[in-house]
Amino acid sequence: MGSRRRRRRRRGSGAGQQPEQQAEQQSQQEGRSLRATIDSFGGFLTIGIVVATVAIVAALIWFNRPGGSNAVGDGEFALNETTVPVDGKLFGSPDAPVRIVAYEDFTCGHCGDFNRDTKPLLEEEYINDGIVSIEYRHLPLLGPDSVSSAAASECAADQNLFWPYHDVLFQRQGRAGWASEGNLKSFAREVAAALPEGRFDLDDFDDCVESGIKELVVEEEAREAADVLRALLGRLSTPNFLINGQVVPGAQPIDVFRDVIDSLVADGG
């Protein structure tokens, strides 16, 4: 009797192991099948390269799409309907007794503050009356976006549209990557939409941006600006302003500019 129970237990034990063995065999078969599928596509290395390539292409499309990422200004672009003379990067009368030379960077947040908050007041109080003019000088210190946006502004300057493009750049400036080629072209289209039809030749602008030729202009102007500011301040930063040769460092409030300008006007410049 005891012998029969032991035999039954042994048979039962063997029967209990059979599903586990079947599961293990099935798992091994599936693994071999998966490996064969991967091998048919060239192995893990090939698949990894393909995935990485797709990711890179997707990132390039994302960052270079019109109106692409990292440009943060969200208001509709409004053209400055000024009647003052504009000649290249000079805004205001060339005969104005007071000239402000502005050393700026389109990626510089404080430069953006000056152009959004203080420049309109200078325009209203002094530039419109022919007392002050502003001349922009490139000093791109903050990386690739600084250079590419400055170069694109030079492309707009070829069509005497530096200042409208200047305004949209400061309105749209943002995080790293904001001045992608796609964005720079998109910004030009915002300006063109606010101008009479055909005033802004977008094909010429696009060709200029794609060529990269204006980066040489920016580099040369930046070298000259750096020499001037090192001699006057012993350092490089943006924004900085020369008002008839008098240094006004940083994005100062309008009262600081008023004091300097009024003093120069009272003294006859």
C-alpha positions as CSV (number, residue, x, y, z in Angstrom):
1,M,0.0,0.0,0.0
2,G,2.8,2.5,1.0
3,S,4.6,1.5,-2.2
4,R,1.6,2.3,-4.4
5,R,1.3,5.8,-2.7
6,R,5.0,6.5,-3.4
7,R,4.6,5.5,-7.0
8,R,1.5,7.7,-7.4
9,R,3.4,10.7,-5.8
10,R,6.3,10.2,-8.2
11,R,3.9,10.1,-11.2
12,G,2.1,13.2,-9.9
13,S,5.3,15.1,-9.4
14,G,6.5,14.4,-13.0
15,A,3.1,15.5,-14.3
16,G,3.4,18.8,-12.4
17,Q,6.7,19.7,-14.0
18,Q,5.5,19.2,-17.6
19,P,3.7,22.6,-18.0
20,E,6.8,24.4,-16.7
21,Q,9.0,22.6,-19.2
22,Q,6.5,23.5,-22.0
23,A,6.5,27.1,-21.0
24,E,10.3,27.2,-21.0
25,Q,10.5,25.6,-24.4
26,Q,7.9,28.1,-25.8
27,S,9.8,31.0,-24.4
28,Q,13.0,29.7,-26.0
29,Q,11.2,29.3,-29.3
30,E,9.9,32.9,-29.1
31,G,13.3,34.2,-28.3
32,R,14.8,32.5,-31.3
33,S,12.1,33.8,-33.5
34,L,12.6,37.4,-32.2
35,R,16.4,37.1,-32.7
36,A,15.8,35.8,-36.3
37,T,13.6,38.8,-37.0
38,I,16.1,41.3,-35.6
39,D,18.9,39.6,-37.6
40,S,16.8,39.9,-40.8
41,F,16.8,43.7,-40.3
42,G,20.6,43.8,-39.8
43,G,20.9,43.2,-36.1
44,F,20.7,45.5,-33.1
45,L,23.4,47.9,-34.3
46,T,21.7,48.6,-37.6
47,I,18.3,49.1,-35.9
48,G,19.9,51.5,-33.4
49,I,21.5,53.5,-36.2
50,V,18.1,53.8,-38.0
51,V,16.3,54.9,-34.9
52,A,19.0,57.5,-34.1
53,T,18.8,58.8,-37.6
54,V,15.1,59.1,-37.5
55,A,15.3,61.0,-34.2
56,I,17.8,63.4,-35.6
57,V,15.8,64.1,-38.7
58,A,12.7,64.7,-36.6
59,A,14.5,67.1,-34.4
60,L,15.8,69.1,-37.4
61,I,12.4,69.3,-38.9
62,W,11.0,70.4,-35.5
63,F,13.5,73.2,-34.9
64,N,13.6,74.5,-38.5
65,R,9.9,74.5,-39.2
66,P,8.3,77.9,-39.9
67,G,7.3,79.4,-36.6
68,G,9.2,76.6,-34.9
69,S,10.0,76.1,-31.2
70,N,11.6,78.3,-28.6
71,A,10.4,81.6,-30.0
72,V,8.3,83.0,-27.1
73,G,6.7,86.3,-28.2
74,D,3.1,85.5,-28.8
75,G,1.5,88.8,-29.8
76,E,0.6,89.7,-33.3
77,F,3.4,91.6,-35.0
78,A,2.5,95.3,-35.5
79,L,4.4,97.4,-37.9
80,N,5.8,100.6,-36.6
81,E,4.1,103.1,-38.9
82,T,6.8,105.7,-38.5
83,T,7.4,108.7,-40.7
84,V,11.0,109.4,-39.6
85,P,13.8,108.8,-42.1
86,V,15.2,105.3,-42.1
87,D,18.5,104.4,-43.8
88,G,19.8,100.9,-43.3
89,K,20.5,100.6,-39.5
90,L,20.1,104.3,-38.9
91,F,16.6,105.2,-37.5
92,G,15.9,109.0,-37.5
93,S,17.2,112.1,-39.2
94,P,20.8,111.8,-40.3
95,D,21.1,115.5,-39.3
96,A,19.8,114.9,-35.7
97,P,22.1,116.8,-33.2
98,V,22.1,113.8,-30.9
99,R,23.0,110.3,-32.1
100,I,22.7,107.2,-30.0
101,V,24.9,104.3,-31.1
102,A,23.3,101.1,-29.7
103,Y,25.5,98.0,-29.2
104,E,23.0,95.2,-29.0
105,D,22.4,91.4,-29.4
106,F,19.0,90.1,-30.6
107,T,19.2,87.3,-28.1
108,C,19.9,89.7,-25.2
109,G,16.9,89.9,-22.8
110,H,17.8,93.4,-21.6
111,C,18.2,94.6,-25.2
112,G,14.7,93.4,-25.7
113,D,13.5,95.3,-22.7
114,F,15.1,98.5,-24.1
115,N,13.5,98.1,-27.5
116,R,10.1,97.3,-26.2
117,D,10.0,99.8,-23.3
118,T,12.4,102.7,-23.8
119,K,12.9,103.0,-27.6
120,P,9.2,103.9,-28.2
121,L,9.5,106.7,-25.7
122,L,12.7,108.0,-27.3
123,E,10.9,107.9,-30.6
124,E,7.9,109.8,-29.3
125,E,9.8,112.4,-27.4
126,Y,13.0,113.0,-29.5
127,I,13.3,111.0,-32.7
128,N,10.0,112.1,-34.3
129,D,11.1,115.7,-33.8
130,G,14.5,115.2,-35.4
131,I,16.5,115.7,-32.2
132,V,17.8,112.1,-31.8
133,S,18.7,109.3,-34.2
134,I,19.6,105.7,-33.3
135,E,22.2,103.6,-35.1
136,Y,22.3,99.9,-34.4
137,R,25.6,98.0,-34.1
138,H,25.8,94.2,-33.8
139,L,27.5,92.7,-30.8
140,P,26.4,89.0,-30.8
141,L,27.8,87.6,-27.6
142,L,25.3,84.9,-26.6
143,G,25.9,82.1,-29.1
144,P,24.7,80.9,-32.5
145,D,21.2,82.4,-32.2
146,S,22.8,85.8,-31.8
147,V,24.9,85.5,-35.0
148,S,22.1,83.9,-37.1
149,S,19.5,86.5,-36.1
150,A,22.0,89.4,-36.7
151,A,22.9,88.0,-40.2
152,A,19.2,87.7,-41.1
153,S,18.6,91.3,-40.0
154,E,21.4,92.3,-42.5
155,C,19.5,90.4,-45.2
156,A,16.4,92.5,-44.4
157,A,18.7,95.6,-44.4
158,D,19.5,94.9,-48.0
159,Q,15.8,95.9,-48.7
160,N,15.9,98.8,-46.3
161,L,13.7,96.8,-43.9
162,F,16.2,96.4,-41.0
163,W,14.0,98.2,-38.5
164,P,10.8,96.3,-39.0
165,Y,12.8,93.0,-38.9
166,H,14.7,94.3,-35.9
167,D,11.3,94.8,-34.2
168,V,10.0,91.3,-34.9
169,L,13.2,89.7,-33.7
170,F,13.0,91.4,-30.4
171,Q,9.3,90.5,-30.1
172,R,10.0,86.8,-30.9
173,Q,13.3,86.3,-29.1
174,G,13.3,83.2,-26.9
175,R,15.2,80.2,-25.6
176,A,18.1,78.4,-27.3
177,G,17.2,77.6,-30.9
178,W,14.7,80.4,-31.4
179,A,16.7,81.9,-34.3
180,S,16.5,78.7,-36.5
181,E,16.5,79.2,-40.2
182,G,12.8,78.2,-40.3
183,N,11.9,80.8,-37.6
184,L,14.0,83.5,-39.3
185,K,12.1,83.0,-42.5
186,S,8.8,82.9,-40.6
187,F,9.5,86.2,-38.9
188,A,10.1,87.8,-42.3
189,R,6.7,86.6,-43.5
190,E,5.2,88.3,-40.5
191,V,6.8,91.6,-41.5
192,A,5.8,91.1,-45.2
193,A,2.2,90.6,-44.2
194,A,2.2,94.0,-42.5
195,L,3.7,95.8,-45.5
196,P,2.3,96.6,-49.0
197,E,2.2,93.6,-51.2
198,G,5.6,93.0,-52.9
199,R,7.5,95.4,-50.7
200,F,9.5,92.6,-49.0
201,D,11.0,90.2,-51.5
202,L,10.9,87.0,-49.5
203,D,12.7,84.9,-52.1
204,D,15.7,87.2,-52.0
205,F,15.6,87.3,-48.2
206,D,15.4,83.4,-48.0
207,D,18.3,83.1,-50.5
208,C,20.4,85.5,-48.4
209,V,19.6,83.7,-45.1
210,E,20.4,80.3,-46.6
211,S,23.7,81.5,-48.1
212,G,25.1,82.6,-44.7
213,I,27.0,85.4,-46.4
214,K,25.9,88.1,-44.0
215,E,27.6,86.3,-41.1
216,L,30.9,87.9,-42.4
217,V,29.3,91.3,-42.2
218,V,28.2,90.6,-38.6
219,E,31.6,89.3,-37.6
220,E,33.4,92.4,-38.9
221,E,31.0,94.8,-37.2
222,A,31.2,92.8,-34.0
223,R,35.0,93.1,-34.0
224,E,34.8,96.8,-34.4
225,A,32.2,97.1,-31.6
226,A,34.3,95.0,-29.3
227,D,37.3,97.2,-29.8
228,V,35.3,100.3,-29.0
229,L,33.6,98.9,-25.8
230,R,36.8,97.4,-24.5
231,A,38.5,100.7,-24.8
232,L,35.7,102.6,-23.1
233,L,34.5,100.0,-20.5
234,G,37.2,97.4,-20.3
235,R,34.6,94.7,-20.9
236,L,32.0,93.4,-23.3
237,S,28.3,93.3,-22.6
238,T,24.9,94.3,-24.1
239,P,23.2,96.6,-24.3
240,N,25.5,99.6,-24.2
241,F,24.9,103.0,-25.7
242,L,27.1,105.9,-26.9
243,I,25.2,109.2,-26.9
244,N,27.4,111.6,-28.8
245,G,30.3,109.6,-27.5
246,Q,29.0,109.5,-23.9
247,V,28.6,106.0,-22.5
248,V,25.3,104.9,-21.1
249,P,25.8,101.2,-20.0
250,G,22.9,98.8,-19.7
251,A,19.2,99.0,-20.3
252,Q,18.7,102.2,-18.3
253,P,15.2,103.7,-17.7
254,I,14.0,106.5,-19.9
255,D,15.0,109.1,-17.3
256,V,18.7,108.4,-17.7
257,F,18.4,108.9,-21.4
258,R,16.4,112.1,-21.0
259,D,19.0,113.5,-18.6
260,V,21.9,112.9,-21.1
261,I,20.0,114.0,-24.2
262,D,18.6,117.2,-22.6
263,S,22.0,118.1,-21.3
264,L,23.5,117.6,-24.7
265,V,20.8,119.7,-26.4
266,A,21.2,122.5,-23.8
267,D,24.9,122.5,-24.5
268,G,24.4,122.6,-28.2
269,G,25.3,118.9,-28.7
